[in-house]
Amino acid sequence: MHKLYFKLIKKIIILFIITFLPLVFYLYLNEEVHTTFMSNTDTSQCKYILDAEFIASQKSINISQKVIFLNKTNKNMSKIYFYFNNKKTKIFNITINNKESYYKVIGNDNILMIISQNTIEPNETIEINIDYLVDIKNKEMMNKDKVLSYQLNSWYPLIIYHDKNGWDLKNAMNNYQNVLKGNHYIRIFIPKDYKIITTNINKEKAKIKHNKGFYHIEEINIEYLPITIKK
């Protein structure tokens, strides 16, 4: 009886190794390859990675935004400033390197100031995560053919330009968008009766893929990535 039991256990273990271990290895390898690919090809000062969902019934977009930022100055930093032109943005949470961060909206309600718990040293790379909801009711348009659309320009927070003289807050307060160039990777889910069209700021077609309601949009070395959600 015991021998039969041990044989059964042995068969189960072998079956597990044959069936599941290759799958686990594949998923791990795939993630490692993806991470290596991104780190080897993306050397920009800031990288924006957005995971978003357009909620048509609320005319809003729910966004989890990750920003990879490199301090290229020769000075320590304690604050990061973002520009955004939609005053109807509800922020839920902000972290820097997985630590809760204090933040405040200043200027003409168009500058997001984030204070880091730790000093950001020269040549240090940090990860900023922002969870928020953007109300886009004021972006709604209807053309003569009764086609509904939402035209969104700088619709997510963008890091304000800075150099040896510091942050360009004066222009930002006057609603002049002067932000750092970076690489932008956006995944957004929309209802099936909507679609997304986009051009980059040079009026050229952006790289875009569509699969089962998810749109993947990618552009490099630009200030922002505008999109239009169209019904």
VMD Tcl script that draws the C-alpha trace (Angstrom):
set ca {
  {0.00 0.00 0.00}
  {2.79 2.40 0.93}
  {4.71 1.55 -2.24}
  {1.63 2.32 -4.35}
  {1.17 5.63 -2.54}
  {4.78 6.68 -3.11}
  {4.56 5.73 -6.78}
  {1.46 7.91 -7.15}
  {3.21 10.87 -5.47}
  {6.23 10.36 -7.73}
  {4.04 10.42 -10.84}
  {2.33 13.64 -9.69}
  {5.71 15.33 -9.12}
  {6.99 14.25 -12.53}
  {3.78 15.45 -14.18}
  {4.14 18.82 -12.46}
  {7.75 19.19 -13.62}
  {6.88 18.28 -17.20}
  {3.75 20.43 -17.40}
  {4.26 23.57 -15.30}
  {7.99 24.12 -14.92}
  {8.59 24.98 -18.61}
  {5.70 27.47 -18.44}
  {7.11 29.16 -15.33}
  {10.55 29.29 -16.93}
  {9.09 30.78 -20.13}
  {7.20 33.51 -18.27}
  {10.24 34.39 -16.19}
  {12.52 34.43 -19.23}
  {10.03 36.51 -21.21}
  {9.88 39.13 -18.43}
  {13.66 39.19 -18.10}
  {14.11 39.63 -21.85}
  {11.52 42.44 -21.91}
  {13.19 44.22 -18.99}
  {16.63 43.90 -20.57}
  {15.32 45.14 -23.91}
  {13.77 48.25 -22.35}
  {16.82 49.08 -20.25}
  {19.23 48.64 -23.16}
  {17.27 50.69 -25.67}
  {15.73 53.46 -23.59}
  {18.31 55.93 -22.33}
  {16.10 59.02 -22.16}
  {16.11 61.35 -19.17}
  {12.46 60.59 -18.51}
  {10.21 57.75 -19.56}
  {6.42 57.79 -19.20}
  {4.55 54.49 -18.90}
  {0.76 54.82 -18.68}
  {-1.83 52.14 -18.02}
  {-5.22 53.77 -18.59}
  {-8.92 53.07 -19.04}
  {-11.43 55.39 -20.71}
  {-14.72 55.32 -18.77}
  {-17.25 56.53 -21.33}
  {-20.18 56.78 -18.92}
  {-18.21 59.16 -16.67}
  {-16.33 60.93 -19.48}
  {-13.10 60.33 -17.61}
  {-9.85 58.36 -17.81}
  {-8.50 56.33 -14.91}
  {-4.69 56.28 -15.07}
  {-1.78 54.59 -13.34}
  {1.33 56.43 -14.48}
  {4.93 55.43 -13.94}
  {7.72 57.92 -14.63}
  {11.36 56.89 -14.75}
  {13.41 60.06 -14.19}
  {17.18 60.61 -14.29}
  {18.68 63.57 -12.43}
  {21.16 64.84 -15.05}
  {22.11 67.93 -13.07}
  {25.10 68.24 -10.74}
  {22.83 69.20 -7.86}
  {20.78 67.27 -5.32}
  {17.02 67.43 -5.75}
  {14.24 67.16 -3.21}
  {11.30 68.21 -5.40}
  {10.00 67.23 -8.83}
  {7.61 69.49 -10.74}
  {5.03 68.33 -13.27}
  {2.94 70.39 -15.67}
  {-0.64 69.41 -16.49}
  {-3.36 71.51 -18.10}
  {-6.45 69.68 -16.90}
  {-7.57 71.24 -13.62}
  {-10.18 68.52 -13.17}
  {-7.68 65.87 -12.16}
  {-8.26 63.85 -9.00}
  {-5.05 62.41 -7.55}
  {-5.31 59.28 -5.41}
  {-1.72 58.40 -4.59}
  {1.89 59.33 -5.37}
  {5.06 57.43 -4.51}
  {8.76 57.82 -5.27}
  {10.70 54.56 -5.19}
  {7.69 52.91 -3.50}
  {7.63 55.48 -0.67}
  {4.60 57.70 -0.08}
  {5.35 61.26 -1.19}
  {3.85 64.58 -0.17}
  {2.44 66.58 -3.08}
  {0.72 69.87 -3.69}
  {-0.94 71.54 -6.69}
  {0.44 75.07 -7.12}
  {0.58 77.89 -9.67}
  {-2.66 78.28 -11.58}
  {-3.68 74.79 -10.48}
  {-1.51 73.48 -13.30}
  {1.73 72.54 -11.52}
  {2.09 69.37 -9.47}
  {4.90 69.61 -6.90}
  {6.11 66.29 -5.47}
  {8.48 66.19 -2.50}
  {10.72 63.15 -2.16}
  {11.41 61.58 1.23}
  {15.00 61.05 0.14}
  {17.42 63.35 -1.63}
  {17.68 62.66 -5.36}
  {21.40 62.77 -6.08}
  {23.11 63.67 -9.39}
  {22.92 60.83 -11.94}
  {20.39 58.99 -9.75}
  {17.37 57.39 -11.41}
  {14.05 57.32 -9.55}
  {10.65 55.80 -10.18}
  {7.58 57.98 -9.64}
  {4.11 56.40 -9.55}
  {0.96 58.51 -9.81}
  {-2.60 57.15 -9.64}
  {-5.28 59.59 -10.73}
  {-8.55 60.23 -12.56}
  {-8.82 62.78 -15.37}
  {-12.19 64.39 -16.07}
  {-12.40 65.08 -19.83}
  {-15.93 66.48 -20.08}
  {-14.49 69.85 -21.12}
  {-12.63 68.14 -24.00}
  {-15.83 66.81 -25.57}
  {-16.52 67.88 -29.16}
  {-19.29 67.17 -31.66}
  {-18.75 67.83 -35.37}
  {-21.36 68.70 -37.97}
  {-21.94 65.00 -38.63}
  {-22.76 64.44 -34.94}
  {-19.55 62.47 -34.39}
  {-18.43 62.60 -30.77}
  {-14.76 62.96 -29.90}
  {-12.40 63.98 -27.12}
  {-9.22 65.78 -28.19}
  {-6.50 65.40 -25.58}
  {-3.15 67.15 -25.79}
  {-1.01 67.19 -22.63}
  {-3.57 65.06 -20.82}
  {-1.19 63.48 -18.29}
  {1.42 65.06 -15.95}
  {4.71 65.95 -17.68}
  {8.01 66.87 -16.01}
  {8.74 70.58 -16.33}
  {11.94 71.58 -18.09}
  {14.93 72.37 -15.90}
  {18.60 73.20 -16.43}
  {21.49 74.70 -14.46}
  {19.25 77.64 -13.57}
  {16.60 75.39 -12.03}
  {12.98 74.57 -12.88}
  {11.14 76.67 -15.48}
  {8.17 77.36 -13.20}
  {7.55 80.90 -14.45}
  {6.51 79.77 -17.91}
  {4.48 76.91 -16.46}
  {2.54 79.33 -14.23}
  {1.70 81.33 -17.35}
  {0.31 78.14 -18.94}
  {3.23 77.86 -21.33}
  {4.12 74.21 -21.64}
  {7.90 73.82 -21.42}
  {8.56 70.20 -20.49}
  {11.37 67.69 -20.83}
  {11.46 65.45 -23.87}
  {11.08 61.78 -23.11}
  {9.86 58.41 -24.30}
  {6.16 57.68 -23.97}
  {4.54 54.24 -23.70}
  {0.75 54.20 -23.33}
  {-1.68 51.32 -22.98}
  {-5.30 52.43 -22.86}
  {-8.50 50.39 -22.83}
  {-11.61 51.85 -24.47}
  {-15.16 50.53 -25.12}
  {-15.65 48.69 -28.42}
  {-17.74 51.48 -29.98}
  {-14.84 53.94 -29.64}
  {-11.46 54.19 -31.33}
  {-8.24 56.15 -30.86}
  {-6.43 58.17 -33.47}
  {-3.18 59.93 -32.73}
  {-0.36 61.96 -34.17}
  {2.76 63.11 -32.42}
  {3.53 66.79 -31.93}
  {5.24 66.85 -35.34}
  {1.91 65.84 -36.93}
  {3.30 62.45 -37.92}
  {1.57 59.17 -37.23}
  {2.58 57.63 -33.90}
  {3.28 53.93 -33.46}
  {-0.01 52.37 -32.46}
  {-1.32 48.81 -32.07}
  {-4.87 47.72 -31.32}
  {-5.94 44.42 -29.78}
  {-9.30 43.59 -28.14}
  {-10.06 47.08 -26.85}
  {-6.46 47.82 -25.82}
  {-4.50 50.45 -27.70}
  {-0.72 50.43 -27.35}
  {0.86 53.74 -28.37}
  {4.57 54.49 -28.39}
  {6.68 57.52 -29.28}
  {10.23 58.48 -28.33}
  {12.04 61.78 -27.77}
  {8.95 64.00 -27.73}
  {7.42 66.35 -25.16}
  {3.96 64.76 -25.03}
  {1.73 62.35 -26.92}
  {-1.69 63.74 -27.91}
  {-4.59 61.43 -28.68}
  {-8.18 61.73 -29.89}
  {-10.86 59.34 -28.61}
  {-13.54 59.09 -31.25}
  {-16.91 57.33 -31.33}
}
mol new
graphics top color blue
foreach p $ca { graphics top sphere $p radius 0.5 }
foreach p [lrange $ca 0 end-1] q [lrange $ca 1 end] { graphics top cylinder $p $q radius 0.2 }
display resetview
